[in-house]
Amino acid sequence: MANAKLPLFPLYGKQIYHTWLENYGFINYLKSVAFHIAIYN
C-alpha cells in the first residue's frame, strides 16, 4: 500500500492515513484529499 499514489481513504482506517501522511508528507496529503473530495462528491 505504500506504493499507492492515491490511497482510497474511505476504504481504510486511520492507521493508513497516518502511515501515508508520514510517507508522503502533509502537502501531498492535502492534495490527495482534495482530489478524492472532487471524485466522491
MOMOMO-V766101 format. One record per residue. SS is DSSP state (2 for helix, 1 for strand, 0 for the rest). PSI is psi in radians with two decimals (999 if undefined). OMEGA is omega in whole degrees, 0 to 359 (999 if undefined). Layout:
((SS	PSI	OMEGA) (SS	PSI	OMEGA))
//
This chain:
((0	-0.37	182) (0	-0.38	182) (0	-0.14	181) (0	2.16	181) (0	-0.63	180) (0	1.49	181) (0	2.56	178) (0	1.52	187) (2	-0.77	184) (2	-0.33	186) (2	-0.17	185) (0	2.90	184) (0	-3.08	184) (2	-0.47	180) (2	-0.65	179) (2	-0.72	175) (2	-0.85	185) (2	-0.78	180) (2	-0.77	181) (2	-0.70	180) (2	-0.74	180) (2	-0.64	185) (2	-0.63	190) (2	-0.27	177) (0	2.79	187) (2	-0.67	181) (2	-0.86	179) (2	-0.57	176) (2	-0.82	180) (2	-0.72	179) (2	-0.74	182) (2	-0.71	178) (2	-0.79	179) (2	-0.69	179) (2	-0.78	181) (2	-0.64	177) (2	-0.72	180) (2	-0.63	181) (2	-0.89	189) (2	-0.26	174) (0	999	999))
//
